[in-house]
Amino acid sequence: MSSLVFAAVVTGRGVSAIASVEVRGAGAARVLGEMFRTGGGEARAFEAGRLYTGDIVAGERVLDNVVVAVRGEDDIAINCHGNPLIVEEIVRELAGRGVQVIEAEELVKDKRRGESMIAAESRVVQCRAATLVGAEIAAYQTGDGLAAVVERWSDEIERGELGKVRADCGELLAVSERARLFVEGCRIVLAGPPNGGKSTLMNTLAGRQRSIVTEQAGTTRDWVSSDFRIGGLAVELVDTAGLDEVLAGGDVLEERAQQRTKELIEGADMVLYVVDASEGRRIERTGLEGLGRCAVAVLNKADLGRKLGVEDVGYEFDGAVEMSAVQGSGVDELCGEIMRVLEVEDYKIGQAAAITDRQRVLLERLLEAGDAEKAKLLIAELRDGEI
């Protein structure tokens, strides 16, 4: 990174208790010294290997009370409060002093210093993981996880055991899909016919009103999202317009709403297909044909009288739950069914897994490798390639 000074936010986006901004390059200590004041208001010269508590300032205005960790003259971390507005102000002040603001991934490339790319990626993913479990999964990959598996595969290829490597690769990819949900978060889309109670379910799970609820079918035209937690999963829950062929042909807005719902379903990890169990209408995966998403049938409004039960749900669904969103009954059962269908209820952190798209793509190619030489190249790229 030559003589320039670079900065990157290395903690995940959003609100958190603590955020960390790393500042690197010749001149990092000088720039920080101009922005940092001790409790007495004095500027401070930094010494490597020490921590300093004080204020980051912009002129006479205090931006935040911080802890500055000085790893070296050109390697400093500002640990501030995690409010995104505070982080943004600190970054803006750095930029105003000539510091080039970059992404954490770019900073990692400079800090590899002989370590494997898997280890470098692990550090980035730990910073950006959606959950603590996700960060722990990422951390494991540098030791006995993916890094160790890759080294073992190198030896097995030399012994002519390509078949074993490919079999292990397939199993690792399956584990990786479950790990991804913890690392990146999970998107669950609420779908189903109008007036099934999707918006009420959204509000119940989110713990606050996010969607408008009325007795009129088709109230939700645009999508609404909210975040909540199920066990160790960070879930983005998306409420959509009800899937209905009649509504779809009503006007341009309805048609667009229906199309947007289908697009959201295509990008989801799971669909909760919500129906009114008090009506006794046949349960069908309308609008989900060919999308390949796992789907749980939610038999809602059980408090109004049960005309449909889980026994009426066909094989095309991966699970089913009876509940009343308005009363909050059956919520625990629904959360348990989500974890079961996603196959994450018993996930063990101490497993090798791919934690980036780069790793997953290379593993998919390795799974299809037809000869040992190609497999060797893919393994080498997995270990030493570029982010």
HELIX and SHEET records of a PDB file:
HELIX    1   1 ALA A   28  MET A   35  1                                   8    
HELIX    2   2 PRO A   84  GLY A   96  1                                  13    
HELIX    3   3 ALA A  104  LYS A  111  1                                   8    
HELIX    4   4 MET A  117  ARG A  128  1                                  12    
HELIX    5   5 LEU A  132  TYR A  140  1                                   9    
HELIX    6   6 LEU A  146  GLU A  158  1                                  13    
HELIX    7   7 LEU A  162  GLU A  184  1                                  23    
HELIX    8   8 LYS A  198  ALA A  206  1                                   9    
HELIX    9   9 GLU A  245  ALA A  248  1                                   4    
HELIX   10  10 VAL A  252  GLU A  266  1                                  15    
HELIX   11  11 ALA A  302  LEU A  304  5                                   3    
HELIX   12  12 VAL A  310  ASP A  312  5                                   3    
HELIX   13  13 VAL A  331  VAL A  341  1                                  11    
HELIX   14  14 ASP A  357  LEU A  367  1                                  11    
HELIX   15  15 ALA A  372  ASP A  384  1                                  13    
SHEET    1   A 7 PHE A  36  ARG A  37  0                                        
SHEET    2   A 7 ARG A  50  ALA A  58 -1                                        
SHEET    3   A 7 ARG A  61  GLY A  72 -1                                        
SHEET    4   A 7 ASP A  75  HIS A  81 -1                                        
SHEET    5   A 7 ILE A  18  ARG A  24 -1                                        
SHEET    6   A 7 PHE A   6  VAL A   9 -1                                        
SHEET    7   A 7 GLN A 100  VAL A 101  1                                        
SHEET    1   B 6 VAL A 224  ILE A 230  0                                        
SHEET    2   B 6 LEU A 233  ASP A 239 -1                                        
SHEET    3   B 6 CYS A 186  ALA A 191  1                                        
SHEET    4   B 6 MET A 270  ASP A 276  1                                        
SHEET    5   B 6 CYS A 294  ASN A 300  1                                        
SHEET    6   B 6 GLY A 319  GLU A 322  1                                        
END                                                                             
